[in-house]
Amino acid sequence: MNLISFIFVIAACLSARDGGDWGWWVFFAILASD
């Protein structure tokens, strides 16, 4: 896992906490980690 995907994972956690659409952040993290 690189730094970019790590940032996306943190964004997903923050979005999920706020009741946001965190699935997209996880999707981008998976793409970035390729």
Distance bins in CASP14 RR format, pairs under 12 A and 6 or more apart:
PFRMAT RR
TARGET T0000
AUTHOR 0000-0000-0000
RMODE 2
METHOD distances of the structure
MODEL  1
1 7 0 0 0 0 0 1 0 0 0 0 0
1 8 0 0 0 0 1 0 0 0 0 0 0
1 9 1 0 0 1 0 0 0 0 0 0 0
1 10 0 0 0 0 0 1 0 0 0 0 0
1 29 0 0 0 0 1 0 0 0 0 0 0
1 30 0 0 0 0 0 1 0 0 0 0 0
1 32 0 0 0 0 1 0 0 0 0 0 0
1 33 1 0 1 0 0 0 0 0 0 0 0
1 34 0 0 0 0 0 1 0 0 0 0 0
2 8 0 0 0 0 0 1 0 0 0 0 0
2 9 0 0 0 0 0 1 0 0 0 0 0
2 29 0 0 0 0 1 0 0 0 0 0 0
2 31 0 0 0 0 0 1 0 0 0 0 0
2 32 1 0 0 1 0 0 0 0 0 0 0
2 33 1 0 0 1 0 0 0 0 0 0 0
2 34 0 0 0 0 1 0 0 0 0 0 0
3 9 0 0 0 0 0 1 0 0 0 0 0
3 10 0 0 0 0 0 1 0 0 0 0 0
3 29 0 0 0 0 0 1 0 0 0 0 0
3 32 0 0 0 0 1 0 0 0 0 0 0
3 33 0 0 0 0 0 1 0 0 0 0 0
4 10 0 0 0 0 0 1 0 0 0 0 0
4 11 0 0 0 0 0 1 0 0 0 0 0
4 25 0 0 0 0 0 1 0 0 0 0 0
4 28 0 0 0 0 1 0 0 0 0 0 0
4 29 0 0 0 0 1 0 0 0 0 0 0
4 30 0 0 0 0 0 1 0 0 0 0 0
4 31 0 0 0 0 1 0 0 0 0 0 0
4 32 1 0 1 0 0 0 0 0 0 0 0
4 33 0 0 0 0 1 0 0 0 0 0 0
4 34 0 0 0 0 0 1 0 0 0 0 0
5 11 0 0 0 0 0 1 0 0 0 0 0
5 12 0 0 0 0 0 1 0 0 0 0 0
5 25 0 0 0 0 0 1 0 0 0 0 0
5 26 0 0 0 0 1 0 0 0 0 0 0
5 27 0 0 0 0 0 1 0 0 0 0 0
5 28 0 0 0 0 1 0 0 0 0 0 0
5 29 1 0 1 0 0 0 0 0 0 0 0
5 30 1 0 0 1 0 0 0 0 0 0 0
5 31 0 0 0 0 1 0 0 0 0 0 0
5 32 1 0 1 0 0 0 0 0 0 0 0
5 33 1 0 1 0 0 0 0 0 0 0 0
5 34 0 0 0 0 1 0 0 0 0 0 0
6 12 0 0 0 0 0 1 0 0 0 0 0
6 13 0 0 0 0 0 1 0 0 0 0 0
6 25 0 0 0 0 0 1 0 0 0 0 0
6 28 0 0 0 0 0 1 0 0 0 0 0
6 29 1 0 0 1 0 0 0 0 0 0 0
6 32 0 0 0 0 1 0 0 0 0 0 0
6 33 0 0 0 0 1 0 0 0 0 0 0
7 13 0 0 0 0 0 1 0 0 0 0 0
7 14 0 0 0 0 0 1 0 0 0 0 0
7 25 0 0 0 0 1 0 0 0 0 0 0
7 28 0 0 0 0 1 0 0 0 0 0 0
7 29 0 0 0 0 1 0 0 0 0 0 0
7 32 0 0 0 0 1 0 0 0 0 0 0
7 33 0 0 0 0 0 1 0 0 0 0 0
8 14 0 0 0 0 0 1 0 0 0 0 0
8 15 0 0 0 0 0 1 0 0 0 0 0
8 22 0 0 0 0 0 1 0 0 0 0 0
8 23 0 0 0 0 0 1 0 0 0 0 0
8 24 0 0 0 0 1 0 0 0 0 0 0
8 25 1 0 1 0 0 0 0 0 0 0 0
8 26 1 0 0 1 0 0 0 0 0 0 0
8 27 0 0 0 0 1 0 0 0 0 0 0
8 28 1 0 1 0 0 0 0 0 0 0 0
8 29 1 1 0 0 0 0 0 0 0 0 0
8 30 0 0 0 0 1 0 0 0 0 0 0
8 31 0 0 0 0 1 0 0 0 0 0 0
8 32 1 0 1 0 0 0 0 0 0 0 0
8 33 0 0 0 0 1 0 0 0 0 0 0
9 15 0 0 0 0 0 1 0 0 0 0 0
9 16 0 0 0 0 0 1 0 0 0 0 0
9 22 0 0 0 0 1 0 0 0 0 0 0
9 23 0 0 0 0 0 1 0 0 0 0 0
9 25 1 0 0 1 0 0 0 0 0 0 0
9 26 1 0 0 1 0 0 0 0 0 0 0
9 27 0 0 0 0 0 1 0 0 0 0 0
9 28 0 0 0 0 1 0 0 0 0 0 0
9 29 1 0 1 0 0 0 0 0 0 0 0
9 30 0 0 0 0 1 0 0 0 0 0 0
9 32 0 0 0 0 1 0 0 0 0 0 0
9 33 0 0 0 0 1 0 0 0 0 0 0
10 16 0 0 0 0 0 1 0 0 0 0 0
10 17 0 0 0 0 0 1 0 0 0 0 0
10 22 0 0 0 0 0 1 0 0 0 0 0
10 25 0 0 0 0 1 0 0 0 0 0 0
10 26 0 0 0 0 0 1 0 0 0 0 0
10 28 0 0 0 0 0 1 0 0 0 0 0
10 29 0 0 0 0 1 0 0 0 0 0 0
11 17 0 0 0 0 0 1 0 0 0 0 0
11 18 0 0 0 0 0 1 0 0 0 0 0
11 20 0 0 0 0 0 1 0 0 0 0 0
11 21 0 0 0 0 0 1 0 0 0 0 0
11 22 0 0 0 0 1 0 0 0 0 0 0
11 23 0 0 0 0 0 1 0 0 0 0 0
11 24 0 0 0 0 1 0 0 0 0 0 0
11 25 1 0 1 0 0 0 0 0 0 0 0
11 26 0 0 0 0 1 0 0 0 0 0 0
11 27 0 0 0 0 0 1 0 0 0 0 0
11 28 0 0 0 0 1 0 0 0 0 0 0
11 29 0 0 0 0 1 0 0 0 0 0 0
11 32 0 0 0 0 0 1 0 0 0 0 0
12 18 0 0 0 0 0 1 0 0 0 0 0
12 19 0 0 0 0 0 1 0 0 0 0 0
12 20 0 0 0 0 1 0 0 0 0 0 0
12 21 0 0 0 0 1 0 0 0 0 0 0
12 22 1 0 1 0 0 0 0 0 0 0 0
12 23 1 0 0 1 0 0 0 0 0 0 0
12 24 0 0 0 0 1 0 0 0 0 0 0
12 25 1 1 0 0 0 0 0 0 0 0 0
12 26 1 0 1 0 0 0 0 0 0 0 0
12 27 0 0 0 0 1 0 0 0 0 0 0
12 28 0 0 0 0 1 0 0 0 0 0 0
12 29 1 0 0 1 0 0 0 0 0 0 0
12 30 0 0 0 0 0 1 0 0 0 0 0
12 32 0 0 0 0 0 1 0 0 0 0 0
13 19 0 0 0 0 0 1 0 0 0 0 0
13 20 0 0 0 0 0 1 0 0 0 0 0
13 22 1 0 0 1 0 0 0 0 0 0 0
13 23 0 0 0 0 0 1 0 0 0 0 0
13 25 0 0 0 0 1 0 0 0 0 0 0
13 26 0 0 0 0 1 0 0 0 0 0 0
13 29 0 0 0 0 0 1 0 0 0 0 0
14 20 0 0 0 0 1 0 0 0 0 0 0
14 21 0 0 0 0 0 1 0 0 0 0 0
14 22 0 0 0 0 1 0 0 0 0 0 0
14 25 0 0 0 0 1 0 0 0 0 0 0
15 21 1 0 0 1 0 0 0 0 0 0 0
15 22 1 0 1 0 0 0 0 0 0 0 0
15 23 1 0 0 1 0 0 0 0 0 0 0
15 24 0 0 0 0 1 0 0 0 0 0 0
15 25 1 0 1 0 0 0 0 0 0 0 0
15 26 0 0 0 0 1 0 0 0 0 0 0
15 27 0 0 0 0 0 1 0 0 0 0 0
15 28 0 0 0 0 0 1 0 0 0 0 0
15 29 0 0 0 0 0 1 0 0 0 0 0
16 22 1 1 0 0 0 0 0 0 0 0 0
16 23 0 0 0 0 1 0 0 0 0 0 0
16 24 0 0 0 0 0 1 0 0 0 0 0
16 25 0 0 0 0 1 0 0 0 0 0 0
16 26 0 0 0 0 1 0 0 0 0 0 0
17 25 0 0 0 0 0 1 0 0 0 0 0
18 25 0 0 0 0 0 1 0 0 0 0 0
21 27 0 0 0 0 0 1 0 0 0 0 0
21 28 0 0 0 0 0 1 0 0 0 0 0
22 28 0 0 0 0 0 1 0 0 0 0 0
22 29 0 0 0 0 0 1 0 0 0 0 0
23 29 0 0 0 0 1 0 0 0 0 0 0
23 30 0 0 0 0 0 1 0 0 0 0 0
24 30 0 0 0 0 0 1 0 0 0 0 0
24 31 0 0 0 0 0 1 0 0 0 0 0
25 31 0 0 0 0 0 1 0 0 0 0 0
25 32 0 0 0 0 0 1 0 0 0 0 0
26 32 0 0 0 0 0 1 0 0 0 0 0
26 33 0 0 0 0 0 1 0 0 0 0 0
27 33 0 0 0 0 0 1 0 0 0 0 0
27 34 0 0 0 0 0 1 0 0 0 0 0
28 34 0 0 0 0 0 1 0 0 0 0 0
END
